[in-house]
Amino acid sequence: MTSYFEEHDCEPGVPEEQYRQNALLELARTLFNGMDIELASADFTDWDHRLPPPAAKRAVQNLPKAIITGAQADKGLKCPVCLVEFEEGQTALEMPCQHLFHSDCILPWLGKTNSCPLCRCELPTDNEEYEEHKKDKARRQQQQHRLEYLHGAMYT
């Protein structure tokens, strides 16, 4: 009969390392069991608790380019991502919120999520589900605003 290690083609670990791994596994089990977390009921499609999808390629390609003026350079305008000052005549990408970035800094970011890293102003995405979520969220906010206005109007 072969041993466990021969059967699984692995080597036994260092006892201290195994102890740490076992302690972490035990901690994870305790947290899951003690907190009664039900992963089956978790809603992983809830966009309010997930990172938004990448910006639409069309939107990224259509971002305006801005030439840094002497006044901007003299004020010490910096790229908010890398914190390097822009130089006069340098080209920067301008987000709809008017924040300026080096293209090498903002393009990888927009490839992961659709928002400005400073103010979270969002660009459109190619994800239909997310776009529908944004419309629903705007409708809910508008409805809440109307209810608050009506409530206030009743008591003034």
Secondary structure, 3 states (H helix, E strand, C coil): CCCHHHHCCCCCCCHHHHHHHHHHHHHHHHHHHHCCCCHHHCCCCCHHHCCCCCECHHHHHCCCEEECCHHHHHCCCECCCCCCECCCCCEEEECCCCCEECHHHHHHHHCCCCECCCCCCECCECCHHHHHHHHHHHHHHHHHHHHHHHHHHHCC
